[in-house]
Amino acid sequence: MADSRDFRRIAMSLQGTSEAPHFDRTAFKATRIYATLAADGLTANVKFLPEEQAFKCMMAPQAFAPVANAWGRQGWTTILLAAIDVSELRGALEAAWRHATRKKTAKKNQCTN
């Protein structure tokens, strides 16, 4: 079973991560926000790709659920921390961190004649 201490420890171990208040949550950011922790420490939100979100929610619906708004349709996923183990939490945070730190591909310049 994971908890908020595990979440914070793992998130802060990921290169370039900083922690800051974000509305009623704590945000974890590396280039972009990739995860937030609820004030009560019971749940966290992470940013998956939509297909990762669908897979996680299908395989472990007791632990993962899309955020119930437009953010959820973009891949933001709520994790019930007590429903997963620390290694699963590490995998989720690392995936979200990779997406946040991936450099955006520059659009190719188009020549006009």
N, C-alpha and C positions, 0 to 999 in steps of 0.2 A: 504494500500500500504506500502510495506516494503522499506527500503533504506539501504545504506551502514552503517549508524550509528546503525540501528537495528541489522544488521548482526554482526558487530563487538561487540556490547554489549552482544548479545546472545552467540556468540561463546566464548567470554572471560569469561562468567559466567559458562561455563561447566568445571568441575573439571579437573585440570591439563593442561589446554589449555595455549599455548604460541603463540605469534604472531611474525613472522619474514618475511623478504623479501624472495621472491621465484621467480626468473627470473623477469618478468614484473608484478608480482602479489604480494599480501600479503598472506602468508600461515598461517593456524591455525592448530596447531599440539598438540596432546595428545597421546603419544607413537608413532603414525604415523600421517602424514598429513591427515586430513579429509575434509578440505575445503580450498578454495582460493578465494580471492576477487580481482576483476579486478581493475587496477589502476584508471579507470574512475568511479568506484563505482556503475556501472549500472548492472553488472552481477557478479555472483559468481559460483564457481564450488564446488560440494559436491560429496563425494564417497558413492554411494548407492550399495546395492547388485544388480546384474543385473535384478532380478525380481521386485525389488522396483523401479528401473529406468524405466522399461517397464510400470509399473502401473502408475507412476507419469506422464510420457510422454503421455500415452493414455488418462488419465483423465484431464490433463491440458496442452495441447500442446502449448498454448500461453505463458506458464511460464517455462516449463521444456523441455530440449532437450539433447540428448546424446552429449557429446563432440565429435567433428567430426574427430576422429582419433582412434588409438588403445586404448587410455585411455578411450574413450567412451565405447568401447566393454568390458571394465573391470568394468563399473558401474559409471565412472565419468560423472556427469550430470551438465549442465549449467542451472542456474536459472536466469530468468529476474526478478530482485528484484521488480520492479514496478508492476509486474503482479500478485504478491501474497500478502497476508496479513501477519502480524507479527506472528500470531499463526501458520500459515502454514510454515513460515520460521523457527520458533522455532522447529517444528516437524521434518523438513528436517535436520537441524543442529544436533538435538539430535540423530537422526537415524545414521547419518554419524559418530558422536562422539562415539556412542556405538560400531560401527564396528571397529573403530580405536583403541579403548581401550580394546576390547575383547582379552583375553589372548589366544594365539595360543595353541591348544591342542597338548600336547606332543605326539609324535608317540610312540606307544607301542614298547618296546624292544622285539625283537624276539630272542628266544633261539636257538642256533645251537647245535646240538649234534654231 
